[in-house]
Each structure stands twice: as C-alpha cells, then as structure tokens.
C-alpha cells in the first residue's frame, strides 16, 4: 500500500515477569480489515490491549489516527476513536441489549439522552438486533451476545475497531453472519481482527499479521502468505515423518506441509499452509 498507515506502532515491548508478551513489535495498519493470526500465547491479545490503551507497553510508541496515547490528552482522543470488542465481554446478565449498549454509550461521552438513544438504536439495527433490544442478555444466544458486544464497539462510529476472536464458539451460520458484519464494519475504517480461524482471514482481510512468542513472523497480504507455501505442500499415502504438519484428508490421502521429498505430488497451497510455515520452529497448530 502506498497510503500512510492509520495505526502505526514501533518497538512495542511488554514483559510479564520473565516472559516477553511483546518483543520489539512493529505494526502498520491501513483502512480495511487486518487479520492477526498466531498460536495461543503468541501475544495477540496483549498487542490488542496495548493498541486499545488498556495496558501500557514497557517500551515503544504508537499512534492511532494521528493521536499519540503517550500523553493524557492523546490517550483520551484515541479512546474516543476506538471501538473494542474484548475476547470475553463483561456483560451484566440482567441488562437488556439496549441497556448494555446504552451504558457503553454513556461511557463514550454521549450524554444527551435523545441523541444517545438514537445512536443505540442505530448500532443495534446495524447488527440486526432491533427485534430483541428489550430482551435480557442472559436470555440471548451466544451469537446474539457477540452481536450485542459488536454493537457496543460500534457506538460513536469509531475510526479504529479492535476485535479479539469475535467468532470463537459460534456455529457456522453465526460465523458467516458475523463475517458479514465485520466486512461491513471494515468499510471506511481500520479494523484489527484477532482470530484462530484462517478462513476468517482468507474471506475478510486485505492484510494479515502472524505472531509467535511475542514477535511478528509475517506481515503482508493473504495472497503473499499463501504463496510462501508454494512447493511445500504435497500428498502421500502415509503421513510423511519429515513434514512439519500432516493430516489424513477426507479422501484418505495425507496432506503434508514442509520440505517435500523428491518426486512428491505437489498440491496447491492454502493460507493455512502459509501460516504453518510462517510459524516454522513453533509447535504446529492446525486451525479447525
């Protein structure tokens, strides 16, 4: 991309005791949806929390839409431009969907009641929850609860939207609906989507970042990540012991990823294959 990044971080470092949750991380985000992939413990959630100003980094600096959170005034401006959906949203179970989003709108400084309620109705309509806005959250399905959390993140039309594994635990139909909502949210704003689902990245994202052990292992387009695996995926009748990862497919043959033996029958790579190779040296983790 030739345009300047809307969110830019350099040298972000954060340690918890002797563990480097972030180790000299540099990121550049542009308008649209950027996917953040990595195994458990890679530092994905820590990076999201730093960029969302929930925790400060030990070292490094970043800007969000031209604002520097290193100052109190800059941090306040970042938060005004921020929509954040954490991995486990803190719902009050006796709140209705409307009451919860209204509460978040108050925290976002929408103090005029009529204007605020119009905004709450707008975001609930955007996630297709207008019909259940008076229903208590504890009586909503898991997919509906996630949409309530997304509606809360969209209050105030933020320029930077941070989503931490929003499709985890959703059934296929719910996940498809949520992908549609994320794609819509990425039109005209910067979205950072942390996920374990390589399918989410392949279908939604124009950029992808792969992290492992607190460091960035890859940054580029999904097509570029997929291309890394070209010539490194092959089929065999048994799992190749020299493969980095391998599994039996529905046809009974094995799909292997790594350095193929001479004469192997090569297969077209997928984004998941490129992701596995980007984690070379880390424990293999095949996405579901």
C-alpha positions in Angstrom: 0.0 0.0 0.0 1.1 3.5 -0.8 -1.1 5.4 1.7 0.1 6.3 5.1 -0.9 3.9 7.9 -3.8 4.9 10.1 -2.4 3.0 13.1 1.4 2.7 13.5 3.4 1.1 16.2 7.2 0.8 16.6 9.3 -1.2 19.0 6.4 -2.2 21.2 7.7 -4.3 24.1 5.9 -5.6 27.2 7.1 -8.2 29.7 5.2 -10.1 32.3 7.9 -11.3 34.7 10.5 -13.1 32.7 8.2 -13.6 29.7 8.1 -11.2 26.7 4.5 -10.9 25.7 5.6 -8.4 23.1 9.1 -8.3 21.8 10.0 -5.3 19.7 6.8 -5.4 17.7 6.3 -3.0 14.7 2.9 -2.9 13.0 1.3 -0.7 10.3 -2.5 -0.8 9.8 -4.5 0.7 7.0 -8.2 1.2 6.4 -10.0 -2.2 5.9 -9.7 -5.4 7.9 -6.3 -6.7 9.0 -6.2 -10.2 10.4 -3.9 -11.2 13.3 -3.0 -14.9 13.5 -0.9 -16.8 15.9 -1.0 -19.8 18.3 -2.1 -19.4 21.9 0.4 -17.3 23.9 1.7 -15.6 20.8 1.0 -12.1 22.2 -2.1 -11.3 20.0 -4.4 -10.2 22.9 -1.5 -8.3 24.5 -1.0 -6.4 21.3 -4.7 -5.6 21.0 -4.8 -4.4 24.6 -1.8 -2.1 24.1 -3.3 -0.6 20.9 -6.6 -0.2 22.7 -4.8 1.7 25.6 -6.0 -0.9 28.1 -2.4 -1.6 29.2 0.8 0.5 28.5 3.8 -1.0 26.8 7.1 -1.0 28.6 8.9 0.4 25.6 7.9 1.6 22.1 5.4 4.1 20.8 2.3 4.1 18.6 -0.2 6.4 17.1 -3.9 5.9 16.2 -5.5 8.1 13.6 -2.8 10.7 14.3 -3.2 10.7 18.1 -0.3 9.8 20.4 -1.6 7.9 23.5 1.7 8.7 25.3 0.0 11.8 26.6 -3.2 12.0 28.7 -4.9 14.2 26.0 -3.7 11.9 23.2 -4.9 8.8 25.1 -8.3 10.4 25.6 -8.5 11.1 21.8 -7.5 7.6 20.9 -10.3 6.2 23.2 -12.8 8.5 21.5 -11.9 7.0 18.2 -11.8 3.4 19.4 -14.2 0.5 19.3 -13.1 -2.5 21.3 -14.6 -6.0 21.5 -12.6 -8.0 24.0 -12.3 -11.8 24.0 -14.7 -12.0 26.9 -17.1 -9.0 27.0 -18.2 -8.1 30.5 -21.9 -8.3 30.3 -24.3 -7.6 33.2 -26.7 -10.5 32.7 -29.8 -8.6 33.9 -29.2 -5.8 31.4 -31.2 -5.8 28.3 -29.4 -5.5 25.0 -30.5 -1.8 24.8 -29.5 -1.1 28.4 -26.0 -2.6 27.9 -25.2 -0.7 24.7 -26.7 2.5 26.3 -24.4 2.1 29.3 -21.4 1.8 26.9 -22.7 4.9 25.0 -22.7 6.9 28.3 -19.1 5.8 28.9 -18.3 7.1 25.4 -19.5 10.5 26.5 -22.8 10.5 24.7 -24.6 12.4 27.5 -27.6 13.8 25.7 -30.3 11.2 26.2 -32.2 11.6 22.9 -29.1 11.6 20.7 -27.6 8.7 22.7 -30.7 6.6 22.3 -30.8 7.2 18.6 -27.2 6.0 18.4 -28.0 2.9 20.4 -30.9 2.0 18.1 -28.7 2.7 15.1 -25.9 0.2 16.1 -28.4 -2.4 17.3 -30.1 -2.2 13.9 -26.7 -2.4 12.2 -26.1 -5.8 13.8 -29.7 -6.9 13.2 -30.8 -6.9 16.9 -33.6 -4.3 16.8 -36.2 -7.0 17.5 -34.6 -8.2 20.7 -33.3 -5.0 22.1 -35.6 -5.2 25.1 -34.5 -8.8 25.9 -32.2 -9.6 28.8 -28.7 -10.6 27.7 -28.8 -13.8 29.8 -31.6 -15.0 27.6 -29.9 -14.3 24.3 -28.0 -17.0 22.3 -24.2 -16.9 22.1 -24.2 -15.5 18.6 -26.6 -12.7 19.7 -24.5 -11.8 22.7 -21.5 -11.4 20.4 -23.6 -9.1 18.2 -24.5 -7.1 21.2 -20.8 -6.7 22.0 -20.1 -5.6 18.4 -22.9 -3.1 18.6 -21.3 -1.6 21.7 -18.0 -1.4 20.0 -19.6 0.4 17.1 -21.1 3.2 19.3 -20.0 6.6 18.1 -18.8 5.3 14.7 -15.1 4.7 15.8 -12.4 5.0 13.3 -10.4 2.1 14.8 -12.1 -1.1 15.6 -10.3 -3.8 17.6 -11.9 -7.3 17.7 -10.4 -10.1 19.8 -11.6 -13.5 18.5 -15.2 -12.4 17.9 -16.2 -15.6 16.1 -14.9 -18.1 18.7 -17.6 -20.5 19.8 -20.0 -19.6 17.1 -21.7 -22.2 14.9 -21.1 -22.0 11.1 -24.2 -20.0 10.4 -23.5 -17.5 13.2 -19.9 -17.2 12.0 -21.0 -16.4 8.4 -23.3 -13.7 9.7 -20.6 -12.2 11.9 -18.1 -12.2 8.9 -20.7 -10.2 7.0 -20.9 -7.7 9.9 -17.1 -7.4 10.2 -16.8 -6.8 6.4 -19.3 -4.0 6.6 -17.5 -2.6 9.6 -14.3 -2.5 7.6 -15.7 -0.2 5.0 -14.3 3.2 5.8 -12.5 2.4 9.0 -9.5 0.4 10.3 -10.3 -3.0 11.8 -7.8 -5.3 13.6 -9.2 -8.8 13.9 -7.5 -11.4 16.1 -8.6 -14.9 15.2 -7.6 -18.6 15.2 -9.7 -19.1 12.1 -7.6 -18.9 8.9 -10.9 -19.0 7.0 -11.9 -15.6 8.6 -8.6 -14.1 7.3 -9.0 -15.6 3.8 -12.5 -14.3 3.5 -12.3 -10.9 5.2 -8.8 -9.5 5.3 -6.7 -7.4 2.9 -3.7 -7.7 5.2 -2.5 -10.4 7.7 0.0 -10.4 10.6 1.3 -13.6 12.0 2.7 -13.6 15.6 4.6 -16.1 17.7 6.2 -15.7 21.1 5.7 -12.0 21.1 7.2 -11.3 17.7 5.9 -10.6 14.2 6.7 -13.5 11.9 4.9 -12.3 8.8 3.2 -9.1 7.6 1.7 -8.9 4.1 -1.4 -9.8 2.1 -3.2 -13.2 2.4 -2.1 -14.0 -1.1 1.6 -13.4 -0.1 1.2 -15.6 2.9 -0.4 -18.4 0.8 2.4 -18.0 -1.8 5.0 -18.8 0.9 3.8 -22.4 0.9 4.0 -22.9 -2.9 6.1 -26.0 -3.5 5.9 -27.0 0.2 2.6 -28.9 0.2 2.3 -32.5 -1.1 0.1 -35.6 -1.0 1.1 -39.0 0.2 -0.4 -42.3 1.2 1.1 -42.1 4.7 2.0 -39.1 6.8 5.5 -38.1 5.8 7.7 -38.2 9.0 9.7 -35.3 7.7 6.7 -33.0 7.3 6.2 -30.0 9.6 2.5 -30.9 9.7 0.4 -33.6 8.1 -3.1 -35.0 8.4 -5.4 -37.5 6.7 -7.9 -35.9 4.4 -11.4 -36.9 3.7 -10.2 -38.9 0.6 -7.9 -41.0 2.7 -4.6 -39.5 1.5 -2.3 -37.4 3.7 -1.7 -33.7 3.2 1.8 -32.7 4.2 3.4 -29.3 4.8 7.1 -28.7 4.9 10.0 -29.7 2.7 8.7 -32.3 0.2 10.8 -35.3 -0.8 12.0 -35.5 -4.4 9.3 -36.6 -6.8 6.4 -35.8 -4.4 3.0 -34.9 -5.8 2.7 -31.2 -5.0 -0.6 -29.6 -4.1 -1.9 -26.1 -4.4 -1.2 -24.2 -1.1 -3.8 -22.6 1.1 -3.5 -19.6 3.5 -3.4 -22.1 6.4 -0.3 -23.8 4.8 1.5 -20.5 4.6 0.5 -19.7 8.2 2.0 -23.0 9.4 5.3 -22.3 7.6 5.4 -18.8 9.0 5.4 -20.5 12.4 8.5 -22.6 11.5 10.1 -23.6 14.7 6.9 -23.3 16.7 4.7 -26.2 17.7 2.4 -27.0 14.8 -1.2 -25.8 15.3 -3.7 -26.7 12.6 -6.8 -24.4 12.6 -10.2 -26.0 12.8 
